[in-house]
Amino acid sequence: MSIKDRFKMVMDREKLTAGAFAESIGVAQATISHILGPRNKYPSTEVILRLHQRYNDINLEWLLTGQGNMSNNPDSPENDGFDYPLFAENPENLTNGLDETENRTEIALETSSKMPKEIVKQEIIYKERPPRKITEIRIFFDDNTYETFKPEN
């Protein structure tokens, strides 16, 4: 699994688009697009650290190498006891070759107790410039000469 895949997993976990994810960690949207794009640009150390600062429960070793659990929080649903990447070529066979039928019971899931997401508001401020005055006009000719005109005050 590449770092691009791990970035996507964090985005999926947080249910964010690339633009919202970029804004949440304080980088340009183009930066995330380059990381997730077909060129597979490796993210800078600054981008990785910004992600880790914003989502500090993400295991930095997992983010960099894919080893270990996604979350440092032992109660996190991402930590399901597996120590290998999701699409590992040789995952361990956890059934140890036993094909016994299992009796399973249905257990109701607990409701999510995550904190509400921070709402990001964008504000555009238009600042008026003072009126400008023309101070000089230059006309360039094809024989490499020019004339300057200055308005009378």
HELIX and SHEET records of a PDB file:
HELIX    1   1 ILE A    3  GLU A   14  1                                  12    
HELIX    2   2 ALA A   18  ILE A   25  1                                   8    
HELIX    3   3 GLN A   29  LEU A   36  1                                   8    
HELIX    4   4 THR A   45  ARG A   54  1                                  10    
HELIX    5   5 LEU A   60  THR A   65  1                                   6    
SHEET    1   A 2 ILE A 137  PHE A 140  0                                        
SHEET    2   A 2 TYR A 146  PHE A 149 -1                                        
END                                                                             
